[in-house]
Amino acid sequence: MKRIFILLIAALILIGLTACAGNTPANTAENVPSTEKNGQTEPAVTEITTSSDAEETTASSAATEAVPDDTSATQTAEPAADHKTVLVVVFSATGTTKGVAEKIAAIENADLYEIKAAREYTAADLNWNDRNSRSTTEQNDKSARPEIGSERISLEGYEKIYVGFPIWWGEEPRIMDSFVESYDFGNIKMIPFCTSSSSGIGRSGKNLEENAKSGTWLDGKRFSGGVSESELRSWIDGLK
Ligand SMILES: Cc1cc2nc3c(=O)[nH]c(=O)nc-3n(C[C@H](O)[C@H](O)[C@H](O)COP(=O)(O)O)c2cc1C
């Protein structure tokens, strides 16, 4: 009887153990660590890495794409280092006014543009003792507009333009009127200057302003050919 009881107990223990074994979680895909899904270790890790990389790649390409935008914004906002905002325009038949223009351009770190006549003035053309010389004839005709031979210049970006010329018969050479009438100066600050033997600038600046019909014109000034750099500098400083 005691033996049967022991066997019964043993049988009950065996049944109990079998039941516990049945409750062990199944080895389903859901319960496999992600790295072991599909029986592969790498894909799960790769997936995370790829996703992370993808984000990084997207962020990095966004950053890469942003660079040109930033660069172009910078280029638009800030003028190039060598961009000049001052221009010195000069007509000079014998080089005197050009010398002054070069000094002004150096002081102002400006571009220099020379107006050249399509038909250059000869010594005979410039003979003021000859009533029939080309210069005398042109100066006697307020509507004369000698043709300019130099290439046109773009005025884009210029904020200030010095306009230099010699005095002929008390006024600006008519080719200066050809020049001012063929450009739109908008709101650019226009500053006339001239050289002469002795005459002042007279009405020349006003004539140019009236014929230009654009630009904001300041009073002009006459200089001798030998004007010093310090005299020019103090005149320029006085304009600001
Ligand atoms: C046709 C002609 C007319 C001139 N008329 C005058 C004048 O009325 N008053 C004056 O002081 N100088 C006069 N000059 C002298 C010039 O204005 C002066 O020599 C000037 O500095 C020359 O400049 P440029 O070398 O840039 O041409 C005249 C010169 C020429 C050629």
The ligand as a Tripos MOL2 file, in Angstrom:
@<TRIPOS>MOLECULE
LIG
   31    33     1     0     0
SMALL
NO_CHARGES

@<TRIPOS>ATOM
      1 C1         39.0130  124.6210  -78.1270 C.3       1 LIG1
      2 C2         39.5280  125.0140  -76.7730 C.ar      1 LIG1
      3 C3         38.9000  126.0030  -76.0830 C.ar      1 LIG1
      4 C4         39.3550  126.3630  -74.8120 C.ar      1 LIG1
      5 N1         38.6800  127.3350  -74.1180 N.ar      1 LIG1
      6 C5         39.1120  127.6970  -72.8970 C.ar      1 LIG1
      7 C6         38.4240  128.6760  -72.1380 C.ar      1 LIG1
      8 O1         37.3950  129.2060  -72.5600 O.2       1 LIG1
      9 N2         38.9110  129.0000  -70.9190 N.ar      1 LIG1
     10 C7         40.0430  128.4560  -70.4070 C.ar      1 LIG1
     11 O2         40.4390  128.8060  -69.3240 O.2       1 LIG1
     12 N3         40.6970  127.4700  -71.1080 N.ar      1 LIG1
     13 C8         40.2550  127.0880  -72.3150 C.ar      1 LIG1
     14 N4         40.9180  126.1050  -73.0100 N.ar      1 LIG1
     15 C9         42.0630  125.4480  -72.3840 C.3       1 LIG1
     16 C10        41.6860  124.0990  -71.8290 C.3       1 LIG1
     17 O3         40.4990  124.1800  -71.0530 O.3       1 LIG1
     18 C11        42.7690  123.5270  -70.9190 C.3       1 LIG1
     19 O4         43.9790  123.5050  -71.6140 O.3       1 LIG1
     20 C12        42.4130  122.1560  -70.4180 C.3       1 LIG1
     21 O5         43.1630  121.9110  -69.2450 O.3       1 LIG1
     22 C13        42.7040  121.0740  -71.4150 C.3       1 LIG1
     23 O6         42.2960  119.8290  -70.8970 O.3       1 LIG1
     24 P1         42.5730  118.4620  -71.6430 P.3       1 LIG1
     25 O7         44.0640  118.3190  -71.7990 O.co2     1 LIG1
     26 O8         42.0450  117.4320  -70.7200 O.co2     1 LIG1
     27 O9         41.8750  118.4740  -72.9440 O.co2     1 LIG1
     28 C14        40.4880  125.7320  -74.2560 C.ar      1 LIG1
     29 C15        41.1210  124.7280  -74.9830 C.ar      1 LIG1
     30 C16        40.6440  124.3700  -76.2190 C.ar      1 LIG1
     31 C17        41.3100  123.2770  -76.9810 C.3       1 LIG1
@<TRIPOS>BOND
     1     1     2 1
     2     2     3 ar
     3     2    30 ar
     4     3     4 ar
     5     4     5 ar
     6     4    28 ar
     7     5     6 ar
     8     6     7 ar
     9     6    13 1
    10     7     8 2
    11     7     9 ar
    12     9    10 ar
    13    10    11 2
    14    10    12 ar
    15    12    13 ar
    16    13    14 ar
    17    14    15 1
    18    14    28 ar
    19    15    16 1
    20    16    17 1
    21    16    18 1
    22    18    19 1
    23    18    20 1
    24    20    21 1
    25    20    22 1
    26    22    23 1
    27    23    24 1
    28    24    25 2
    29    24    26 1
    30    24    27 1
    31    28    29 ar
    32    29    30 ar
    33    30    31 1
@<TRIPOS>SUBSTRUCTURE
     1 LIG1         1 GROUP 0 **** ****
